[in-house]
Amino acid sequence: MLKALVLLFLAWVCFLFYAGIGLFTSGFLLTRLELTNHSSCQELPGKGTLVGSGRGRRVVFMGDDTWEGLFPGAFSQAFFFPSFNVKDLHTVDNGILEHLYPTMDRDDWDLLIAHFLGVDHCGHKHGPHHPEMAKKLNQMDQMLQTLVEQLENDTLLVVAGDHGMTETGDHGGDSKPEVMAALFLYSPLPLFPGASLKDPEVVPQVNLVPTLALLLGLPIPFGNIGEVMVDLFSGEGDTQPLATALAQASAYHLNAQQVSRFLHAYSLAAQDLPPEELQHLQNLFSSASSEYEQLLDQLKTGEVREADIQALISQLRLFLRGARTACTETWARFRPARMIGGTILLASTCLLCLITSRLTSSPDFPFHCLLLRAVVWGLAGAVLLAGGLMAAGIGLEPSLLCAGSAATSLIAFLWALKSRESSSMTVFLPGPLPILVLLFLRSAALFSDSFVVAEAWAAPFLLRSLSLFLVAQLHWEGRLLVGVSTACLSSPTASLARREGPRALGLLVGLLLCVRLSILFHRCPEETPVCQSSPWLAPLATMAGGQAKNLWYGACLGTLGVLVLAVRFWLRRCGNLNSPAPPVLFVRWGLPLMALGTAAHWALASGTDEAPPRLQALVSGAVVGLPRAVLALAAIGLGLLLWQPVTVLVKTGASSSNHIIVPFVGPPASQADLDYVVPQIYRRMQEALRGKLARGGGQTPLALAAYGLGSVYSAAVVTALALLAFPLLLLHTERISLAFLILFLQSFLLLQLLATAVGTPAGSPGPFSVPWLAISAWALTATQTFYSTGHQPVFPAIHWNAAFVGFTEGHGSSPVLPALLVGANTFASHLLFSVGCPLLLLWPFVCEGQGSTKRKKTLASGTEVGGEKEEEPLMEMRLRDSPHHFNAALLQLGLKYLFILGVQVLACVLAASILRRHLMVWKVFAPKFIFEAVGFVVSSLGLLLGVALVMWVDRAVGSWFKQLILSQER
């Protein structure tokens, strides 16, 4: 017999910490519904626990304050310490050590629970191989040594870990390093049989609860489905094998009785256990109970054999393990009806987005009539389906009703569309053949766990391929002629090719280089152990210091400076930085302040532990205050942008002799009047300004000049993106700022390349449309950015540290704010690219002003008009020539983008549903579906905000022109 026993402790896969506490105290595996109900660490009701069932037992607790919310008033004495700050390695542990030894010296307790957190927090902050981890482990070793020396003979020491950790210090997945922990048992008296340390037994965590309950003389918690650890019930030891077998059989029988009662109560309440499996388990228990009764009768006569007892133990063990298997399989059940309903609903929505996007360019298309008819048919279909379900005795299923209504309304819409006009099947095709191939490949590949794991490398490959195809398409169209004779081409075509060819190739090379550099910041998934994650994802605080740390910090500062200067340079080039509008003033002074606050926060956060003791309070306050200040500045900037979104500088002079001819008297009385006069005013401004510059200035007074009006829409979007980028940067580690800079440059190059492919819209009266290829490339860039900022679509890879940026002491009892911070960190790419999606429509108009200053108008016959009819580049004001086409183009852009994202979500839904029995469903397919679904919601909200911002600017531009006309008439 030995005094100590070491076992491997197999954890239940769960990423919620309080679920682990519930398992440790009740032996019950929390289901998905219970995880939702207890998401705010509420009290665990209804199922007995070791803490709650210990009536008459004095339970003392010290450590993590999460227990206070789970078991209020359950302890005879408690010492709770704040545990939310994952960067705090010492508060909980030092508080426990302060009270642990004095409490052990007293005799006023029966069960003492000490929950240390330092090792877990150290893993999250530094990883398992950091010097700080060695210090924490040494501290735990010294604590255990002291406890062993002070234990009395009637005391059992149990040391257990609730989970393991990966090489990066994370946990929550089902990999072996995450689910394997240690269980160490020690008794001053020899209690345990001999066991090999080289090959220790693996024990599920649920087995600890019934074991401790019986050792303490407490009833086993009602919801327990674990089995007792018989090695702790050894009777008189090796000298009395019969007594040991009897003790173990009694423990097993008590355990089986408790599990049988639970199965009976649960089957009556839930009725989801398979009846035949339940009957088999009940028969097995009844047979074992009868044999146990016979064994007790034989014990009175002294005719008990050890072999009979071991056979009974085997039968009871078979019942307990069968019950646990039946419960775990039942709690992992699926609902195919809901899966089918959700799939039909999502597919109908995607198809409706596709069809509507193809019809938005028709100004006289009767959307209201057709949609109203579709809604009526959808309601009728839902009523009929509900009647059929009730008649069949199935009951009303909301997901099926919604799916039936959506499918019926879509069929009615298509039928009405077909009867109204003979539409071909091209209305159902999302763009040209290459886009169809891309969508099919991406959707089909999501059914492969290998592709999902390798998507971090597949997305950049697809983006590079799409960029190469784009340039190849330019070559096929004769617009990419570098070093080739253009004598066979007409003069305008040859001139265009000579100008666009080198530029497109340069953009392509820069884009490919940025995509390649962004891969340096990838995080390797757990399924690829040979892969090494980028060391640049770790915060600067993990570096030991010295010159390397200072160089990295300098690079991060340079990144912030480049981002600020790039935004200001672009606005200055477009003329919007000259505006006295409050948003422009904020860009001049507010953005540098935000960059300065970000840099100061990084400096203090990376050296908090190195600060002198007398400055610790000041540094801690600054670490909290600076992120909040940056967030407040961003909110102020966005508020100013919404208040005055027109970033235009207006200069007035003497009146001009050339008046604008309008078909109305006085100020414009309707939107149609305003739409008629706005392009004329803008043209007159450009002609007057260029005439003044051509004459050397000053000779003819300028009546009116507006700087930045041709890029007023894109300037607002770019300003909003810059204001969003700095708070999102703060939520990431310092060196991720380099990835942000690369990705912003990549997005700019992509917009320029797409604008080159689309061509300048000079002379086009509409309708305006963004090609499918451009939207697909934009969506691929958003996916690539997700991976290039150190994310993976699995829960262990979530950057939980983002919850403590600006809130190092925690958030109290509300989980809303930390969820928003972590969500903003995780889905930053989705938010930025969806808000910036309108740039796909606006950028070709902005690039119109980068070419020649004048473009000759072409008549319908194809002849060019004289110089007096030369057309100035209207840039974004061309959109106001056709306001209906402008609004239709925004709607079409949003619908196309949502369709591409919706197809990805639909593919993930189908993969998770069809492969629900796959070995990797919970490891790969289900997390991928969850991340794609949440990303779709975030992208939809961001797209709505981006389109709403452009429409808000358009409204403000209309009001600005009204005021301008009124002021000129005075």
N, C-alpha and C positions, 0 to 999 in steps of 0.2 A: 504494500500500500504506500502511496505517495501523498505528500502534503500539497502538491500543486498539480494542476492539469491545464494544458494549453490546447485549445481547439481553434479551428478556422470557423469564423462566424459569417454565414452567408446572408447578406442583406437583401431585403425586399426592394426591388427597383422602384424608387419613388424620388422625385426631385423636390418634394415638399418636406421641410424639416419636421413640422409638427405631426405629419403622418408617421414619421419614424418614431416619435415619442409615443404616439398612440399604439404602435405595434409593440414597443418595448414594455408598455404597461398593461396592455389588454390581450396581446397575442392575436389581434384581429387585423386582417389586411383591409385597409380602407378602400372602398370602391370609389369610382369616379364621382358619383353623386356626393359621397361624404367628403371627398376632397374639395368639392365646390362649396359645400355647406360650411366647412371649417377653414375656408381660405383666409379668414381674418383671425385665426388662432382662437376660436371660441371654445367654450367648454365642451369636452367630449361626453355626451350624455348617452344613456340607454345601455351601454355595455359596461359591465363592471371592470374595474382596473385594480391593479395591485394597490394603488394609492387610495382609490375610493372605497374598496372593499375591506380595508384594514381597520374595521371597527374594533376598538379596544386595543389596537396596536398604535404605538407612538412612532409616527413617521416624521423624520426631519429631512428637509431639503436645503441644498445650497447650490447656487450656480445660475444657469440661464433663466432669465425672467419669463421666457415663453411658457414655462410650467405654471406660472401664476395665472395666466389666462386659461389654460387647459384644465387646471384643477384648483379653482378658487376655494379657499377655506379647508382644503383637504389635509394640510400639514399641521402637526402640533407645534412645529417651529420651522421657520423658513428664512433664508437669506438670499434674496433675489438681487441680481446684478444685471445692468443693461447689456444686451448682447447683440443689438442690431448692427452696430458698426463693425464691419468685417475687417477693418484695418486695425482695430483695437485688439492687441494680442494679450494684454495683461490684466485688464480690469476684472474680468470674471475669475480668472485663475488665482490672482492674488487675493481676491475677496474670499474665495473658498479656502485657501490655505490659512487665512487669518482665523477662520472659525472651525476648520476641520479638526485639528488636534485637540483644542479644548472641549469640543463636543464629544469626541471619542473617549475622553477621560471621564465623562459623566456617565451615569447609568439611567438617563431619562429618555432613552430611545430604543426602539426595536428594529427599525429599518432606517438607515441613513443613506441618502442619495446625494451624490456630488457630481454635478454635470460640468466638466471642464470644457472650455471652448478654444483655448489658445492654439492647440495643434491644428484644429480645423481652420481657424482664421489665418494662421500662418501659411497653411497650404494655399488658401485663396489669394493671399497677398503676395507671397514670395515663391511658392512652389515647394515641393518636397526636398529639394537638394540645396536650399539656401542655408547659409550659416545660422540664420535666425531659427530655422527648424531644428537644427542641432541643439540650440540653447533650450528650446521648448521641450524637446524630448529628454534632455538631461534633467530639466526641472521635474518632469513627470517621473523619471526614474528615481530621483531623490525622494519624491513624495511617496512612491510605492514602497521604497525601502524603509522609510520611516513608519508607514502604516503596518507593514509586515512585522516590524519589531514591536509595535504597540498592541497587536491583536491579542485578544484573550482566547482561551481554548474553545469557547462556545460561539465564536464569531466566524462567519464565512465572508471572505473578500471576493467580490466579483468585479472584474475589470473588463469592460466591453466597449468596442467601437461600433458606432451605428453605420459606418460606411468606410470605404477606402478612398483613394484619390488617384487621379491620373498623373502623368509626368508634369502637367501644368498646375496641379493642385485642385482641379475641378472634380466634381462627382455628380451623380444623378442619372448616368447611363447604366447600361447592363454589361459593360466590359468587366473582365475579371479584376483588374486593379480597383475598380469602383465598388464592386459588390462584395469583395473579400475583405474582412476585417479580422480582428483577433478577439478571442474570449479567453481570459486568464482567471482561473479559480485557485484560491489558496485557503488552506485551513491549517491552524497551528497543530492539529492532530492529523495523523495519517487517515485519509478519507477516500482517496481516489486510486483506482487500479492503475497499473503501469501502462504507459502509452508511449509510442514512438514520437519523438519530436521531429523526425525527418518527414514523417507522413502523418500529420495530425488529422483527426476526424473532422469532417465538415458538418456543421450543425446549423440548421436554419434559425434565424433570429426568433421566430415565433415559439421555438422550443424553450426559450428562457423563462417565459412568463409562468407556465404551469409548474415548472421546476421550482422557481422561487416561491410560488404560492404554497405549495405543499411543504417546503422546508420551513416556511414561516407559520405554518398552521392556519393558513387562510384559505377560503374557498377559491377555486380556480375561477378567474373572470369568465363571465357568461359567454362572451363572444370569442373565446380562445379557440383556435383550430390547430395549435401546436401540440407536440407530444413531449412528455417528460424526458429529461436526460437521466437515464437509469443509473449511470455511473455514480450519481450522487446519493443513491439509495442502496447502500451496500450492507445494511444490517450490521452484523458483527464482524464483517470483513471476510478475508479469505479463509479463516478458520471455520466459519459457519456458512458454507455455500447454500444450504437449504434455507437458512434465515435470510440470506441476501436475496435469493430468488423470490421468497414470499414477500419481502419488502418491495421489490421491484414490481411484482404482480399486483400488489395492492395499489401502488402508485399509478400503474397503467390503468387499472380498473376505475379508479376515481377520475382519471383523465378521460377515459372513454365514456363514463356516465355524463360528464359535463358536455362533451362534444355531441353525444346523442341528444341531450336536451336541447342544445343549440340548433341542431339540424331539424328537430321536430318543430320548434318555434319558428325557425326561419322559413321552412317549407310551407307553413300555414300562412305566414305573412306575405312572402314574395311569390311563392308558387312558380319558381323558375328553375328549381333543381330537377334534373331528369327523373321522372317517376321510377323507371326501372333501376337506375343507379341508386336512388334513395332506398328503394325496397331491398336491394342487395345489401346495402350498408346496414340497414335495420336488422336483416336476418343475420348478418355477421355478428352484430353486437348482441343480439338475443342469444345466439349460440355461445358466444364467449361469456356472457353473463351467467348462463346456466352452468357452464363448466366451472366458473369461479365459485358459484354456490356449492357445487359438488366438491370443489377443492376445500372449501371451508368445513364441510361436513367430514371429509376425510381427515382433515387436520385434527379434529377432535379425537379420532380413533388412532391417529399416528400412522396412517397408511399412505402418506403423501410421498410421491417420488419427485425428484428434481426434474426429470425429463418431462413429466406432465406439466409442471409449472412453466418450463421453458416453452412448451407447445402452446400453453395459454397466452404467454407473453407475446409469442409470434402472432397469434390470432388477433390479440388486442392491437398490436403494432400495425398489422395489416388494415384493421378498421380505421385507426387514426390517420394513417397515411392516405388511405382511400378517400376518407372524408375531406382531407385538405386538398387533394387533387380535384375532387368533384366541385368543391367550392371555388377554387381558383379558376377552373375552366368555365364555370357558370358565370363568374363575375367578369370574365373576358368575353361575354356573349356579344353578338352582333345583331343588328336589326336591319335585315335586307330591305324591308319595305321603306324605311326611312332613307336608306342609301339610294334606292331607286328614285324615290321622290325628289331628293335633293339633286341628284344627277339630272333628272328631267328639267327641274326648275332652272338649274344653272345653264344647261344646254339651250333651253328656250331663250334665256336672257342673252346669251352670246349671239345666237342667231338673229334675234331682234336687233341687237346693236349693229350687226353686220348689214342687215337689210336696210335699216334706217340710215346708216352712214352712206349708202349708195343712192339714197333718194333725197337727201337733204339739199342737193344742188338745184332741185326743181322748185321754183318759187310758187308755182300754182298747184303743187301736189296737195291733195286734200287729207292732210294728216289727221285733223280733228275728226273728220267723219269716219275714216277707217279705224282710227284708234278707239273711238267711242263704240263702234260696232264690235271690235275685238274684245273690249271690256265686257260688254253685255254677253257675248258668247262665252267668255271665260267664267262669268258668274253662273251662267246656266250650266256649264260643264261641271263646275264645282258642286252645284245642287244635285245634279244627276249622279255624280260619283258618290256623294254623301248618302243618297238614297240607296245606291247599290251596296255600299259597305254596310249600312244598317240592315238591309235585307239579308245579306250574307252572314250577319252576326259577327262581323269582324270588328266593328266599332269605328268611330271616327279617328282617322289618323291625320293630323294637321299637315304633315309633310306631303302626304299623298293628295290631299285636297288642293294644296297650293300647286303641286306639280300638275295635277289634272286641269286646274284652272289656267295655268300658264300655257300648257300644251294646246288646250282648246282655243284660247284667245289667239295664239300664234297661227294655228291652222286657219281660223276665221280671217285673220289679217292677210295671210298669204292667198287665200281664196278670193278675197275682195280685190287684192292687188292684181291677181291673175285675170280676173274678169274685167278689170278696168283698163289694163293695158297689157299687151302681149309681151311680158318681160321674159327675157331669155334666162337661162340658168347662170349667166355670168353674175347676176345679182347675188348669188350665193357663194361666189368665189372671192376670197379676200386678196385681191390684187393679182399680180402676174405669177407665172409659174415658179420662179425662184422663191418667192415668199411662201407659196403653198408648200414647196419642198421643205423650207426652213421650219414652218409651223408643224408639218408632219413629223419631221425628224425630232424636233424638241419634244413634241407630245408623246411620240412613241418611245423615246429614250427614257422618259420619266417612269416607264414600267420596268426599268432595269435598275436594280439597287447599285450596280457598279457605276452606272452613269450618274445617278444622284450623288454618290460619294465623290465622283470625279468631276462634278459640274463646275467646280472652281477653275478647272483647266479647260473644260469644254466651252464655257461661255466666252472667254477671250478668243478661243480658236474660231468659233462661229462669227464673232465680231470681226476678226481679221479677214475671214473668208468673205463676209458681206462687203467689207470695204474694198477688197480686191475686185469683187464682182462689180461694184459701183464704178471703179476706175476703168475696168474692162468695158463696161457699157458705154462710158464716154468715148473710148477708143472706137467702138463699133459705130457710134454715131458720127465719127469724124471730128470730134471735138478734142482729141488728144493726139496732136501731131507734133512730136518733138524731134527735130533733126530730119524731118521728111519733107520732100518738096511739096508745096501747096499750089503748084501752077495749075493743076487740074481743077482746083476749087475756085468758086467765086470769091471775089475780093473780101466781102464781109465775113464769109465763112472761114477763109484762111486767116484773116486777122483775129477772129475769135479763137481759132484753134491755137495760133501762136501765143495768144495771151493766156488762155486757160490751161494749156497743156503743162508747162512747167509748174504752174501754180498747183494744179491738181496732184501732180506727182509729189511735190514738196509736202502738201497736206497729207497725202497718203503715207509717206515715209515718217513724218512726225507722229501721225496717229498710231502706226504700227509700233513705233518706239515707245510711245506712252503705254500702250497695252502691254508691251513686254515688261516694262519697268513696274507696272502695277502688280504683276505676279509676285514681286519680291515681298509683298506684305500679306501673302496668303497664310491662312492657318490650316494645318493638316487635320483631316478628320481622324477619328479614333480608329477607323477601319483600315487605315494605311499606316501601320506601325513603322515601316521603313522610311516614311516621309518625316522630315524635320520641319516643324513650324518656324516661321520667320522669327528670329530673335528680336526684330525691331517692333514686335507687337507688345513687348513687355514695357512697363513704365520705367522712366528714368530712375525712380526710387529704388528699383531692384539692382541697379548698377552700384558697384562698390565705391564709385567716385573716381576722381582723378581727371586726367586730360581727356579721356574718351567721353566721359559724361559731359564735360564742358563743351566739347566739340559738337556733340549731338544737340545740346541745348541751343548752341549757336545756330545750328542748321534749322532747328524748329523756329527760332526767332526770325531767321531769314525767310522762312516759308510764310509766316504771318505778314511780314513786310511786303513780300511779292504779291500776296493775295490782295492786300489793300491797294497797292500801287496799280495792279492790273485792273481793278474795278475803276479806279479814278482815271486811268489812262483811256480806257474804253469810253467812259462817259465824256471825257474831254474831247476825244476824237469825234464823237457823234454830236458834240455841241451842247450836251445836257448839263455838263459840269459848270457852265457859265450861268445857269439859272439861279436866281436868288430864292427859289422855293425852299421851304424848310427841309424836305428830304435831301436835297442836294447839299445844303449846309451841314446836315447830319453826316452825309457821306464824307464831306471834307474833314470834319472834326470828330464825329462820333465813331466812325470806323477805326481810326487810329487809337481812340481811347479803348475800344473793345479789344483791339489787338494788344494794347499795353496791359490791360487787365488780364487777358489770357496768358500772356507771357509771365506776368508776375505770379499768377496762380501756379503755373507750371514750376516756376523756380522754387516757390515755397513748398509746394506739395512734394517735390522730389527731394527736398532737404529738410523735411520737418524733424526727422529723428536727429539730425545733426545740429539743430539750432541750440544755442546756449539755454540753460534752464530758465534764466530770468526773462528770456524772450519767447518762451514756449507759448504763453498765453496770447501774446501779440501775434505770433505766427499762426496759431490755431484760429484766432479770430479772422485773420486775413484769408486763410484757406477757405473759411466759410463765406466771408463777405464778398470776395472778388468774383466768384462765379455768379452770385446773385446780382452783383452790379452789372456784369456783362449781360445777363439775361434781362435786367431792367432796361439797359440801353437798347438792346434789340427790340424790346416791346415798344419803347419810345419811338425808335426809328420806324417801325412798322405802322405805328399810329400816325406819325407825321406823313408817311407815304399815303395812307388812306385819306388823310385830311386834305392834302394838296398833291394829287398824283401827277399833275401836269408840270414837268420839269423843263420849262421853256423860258428863254431870255428874250424879252420883247424890247426893241429899240424903236423909237418914233422920231420923225423929223417933219420937214415941210410936206404938205400934201402934194400928191402926184396929179398930173393932168389926165392920166389914164384911169378911168373909173371902171368899176366892175359892173357889167350889165346883168341885172337880175330880173326875173319875171314877176316881181312883187314890189310893193311900195312900203318903205319903212323897214323895221327890223323883221327878221324871219318869224313868221307866225306858226310854222309847223316844222316837224322834223324833215319833211321833204324839201322845204325851202332851205333849211340849214345844210342838208346833204348836197344841194345844188351849188351853194355858194362857197362852201369850205374849200374844195379843190382849186377854185379860181383864186381865192385869197392866197392860198399857199403858193400857187404858180406866180402870182403877181409879186409876192415877197421875194421869191427866188430870182425872178427876172430883174427886179429893182436892185437887189443886193449884188448880183453879178454885173449889172450895168455899172453900178458905182465902182466896183473893184476894177472893171475893165478901163474906166476913165481915170483911174488913179485916186478916186475917192474925193469927196468934198466939193466937186463941181456941181453935182445935182443933188439936192437934199433928198435923203431917203425918207419916204413916207412911213414905212413900217418894215421892220425886220424881226424875224423870230428864229432864234438859234435852238436847235435840238428838236424841232417839231417833227422832223422826218423819222425820228427814232423814239418818240415819246412813249410808245407802248413797250418796246423792248427794254427801254431804260428803267421803267417801273419794275419789270420782271427781274432784270439783273440786280437792281437794288434790293428787291425782296430776297432774292437768293443769297446775296452777300450778308444780309442781316440774319438770315436763318443759319448760314454756314458757321458763324463764330460760336453760337451756343452749342451747336452740334459738335464742333471741334472740341469744346471743353469736355464733353461727355466721353471722348475717346482719349487714349493715352497720347503722350506728347508726340511721338514719332509717327503716329498716324496722320499728322498734319502734312507730312511729305506725300503720303498717298492721296490726301485731299487735293494738294496742289497738282499732282500728276493727273488726277482724274478731271479736275477743272480744265486743265490745258487740253486733255483728250477730248472733253466735251466741246470746247471751243473749236478745235480742229475738225471734229465731226460735223459741227454745224456749218463751218466754212465749206467742207467737202460736199455736204448735202446741198448747200446753196449753189455750189458750182454745178452739181448734177441737175438740180431743178432748173437753173437758169434764172436770170433776172426777169421779173414780171413786167418790164417796161412795156407800156402800150396795151397791156392785157386788161380788159374791162371786167374780167371774171368769167365764170366762177373760179374761185381760188381753191386749191386742194393740196394737201400734203401727201406725197406718195407713200404707199405701203412700205416701201423699202426704207424710207427715212424713219418711220415710226417703229419698224422692227429693229432697226439699228439702235434707236434711242432706248427701247425696252431692253435690248441685250446689254447696253452700257449700264443701265440701272442694275441689272443682275450681276454684271461683272464688278461694279462698285461695291455691292453687298459683300462679295467675297474678298475684294481687294482692301477692305477696311478691317480684316481680321474676323469676319463672321462665318458661321456655318449654320445650316438649318437643323440644329440639334440643341436640346436644352443645356447640356453641359458647356456648350460654347458661348452661351449668353454672357455678355460683359456685365456682371452683377455690380461691379465697382461703380458703374454709372449712377446707381441709386444714391451714392454718398457724395457726389460732387455738389458741394455747397450745403450738404446736410450730413456732416461727419458724425453727429450725435444721433442720427436716426430721424424718423418721421412720426414718432408717436404710434398711435394704434391704427392710423389710416394707411392702407396700402395703395391709395390712388396716386399720390405724388411719386413714390419710388417706381410704380409701374409705368408712369408716364416718362420718367427719366430713362429707365431701362428700354422702354419701347422706342423712344426717340433715338437712343444709341443704336439699337438693333436695326431699325428701319429708316435710318437717316438717308440712305440712298434712294429708297422708294419715295420719301417725302421730297427731296431736292429735285429729282428728275420728273416727278409728276407736276410739281409747281412750275418747273421750267419747261414743261411740254409745249406751251404756246409759242416758245421760241422757234420751234420747227416751222410754224407758219410765218412768223415775223422776220426771221433771219434773212431770207432771200430779198425782202424789201429793204432791209438795212444794207445789204451788200450792193443794192442798186446804186447807192451813192458812192461806192468805192471805185467804180469804173470811170468812164468818160463823163464829163460834166453835162453834156448835152446829147440827146438822142433824137434823130430826125423821125418825125412822124411818117408813117407809111400809109398811103391811101389803099382803098380796097383793090385798086387795079395793080398794086405792087410798086408804083412809082413813088419816089421820095419827093417830099415837098421841100421848098426852098428854106433858106436859113431862118427867115422870119417866122416860120412855123416850127422851129426846133423845140423839142419838148425837154423841159427840165426834169431831172429824176425826182419824182414825188416821194419815193421811199414809202414809208408806212402810211402817208396821207393818201396813197393810191387806194387803200382799203376803204377810205371814206367816199371814194367815187361810187362804190357799190355796197352800201351798208348791208343789204340783204345777203350778198355773197360773203361779206365779212363774217356775219353772224353764223351763216350756214357752214363756213369753213371752220370756225371754232367748234361748232357742234359736231361736225364730221370728224375733226381731229380727236376730240374727246371720245367719241364712240369707237373709232378705230383703235385708239390706245387701250380702252377698256376691253375691246374684243380680244386683243392679243394677250392681255393679262388674264382675261377670263378663260381663254383656251388653256393657258398654263394651269390655272386652278382646276379646270374641268379634267385635265389629264391627271393631275394629282389625286383628285377625287376618285376617278376610275381606277387608278393604280392601287390606292389604299383599299378600295372596295373589293375589287377582283382578287387582289393578292392579300386579303385579310387573314388568310391562314399561312401566309408566307413566313419563313423563319425571321426575316428582317422587317416585318411590318411595323413593329413598335420601335425598332432601332432606326429605320430609314424612311419608310413610306409615310407613316403617320406623322412624324415630326415635319417632314417636308410639306405635307398637306397643310398642317397647322401654320407653318411659317408662310407658305404661299397665300393662304386665306387671309391671314392678318396683314400681310404685305399688300394684298389686293384692296383691302379696306383702307389702309393708309394711303395707297396710291389713288384711290377714288376720291378720298377727301382732299388730298393734295392737288389733284387735277381740278376738282371743283373750285378750290381756292385760286389756282392759277388762272383759270378761265374767268372766274368772277373778278379777279384783279384787272385783267385786260378789259373786260366790259365796264368796270368802274372807271378806268382811265378813259375809255371811249366816251362815257357819259360826261366826265369832267372836261374832255376836249370839246365836246359840243357846247357845254356851258361857257367855256373859255372863248369860243368863237362868237357866241351870242354877245357876250360882253364886249368883245373886240369890235363887232359891227356897230353896236350901240355907241361905243366911244368914238368911232370914226365918223359917225353921222353927226355927232355933236360938234 
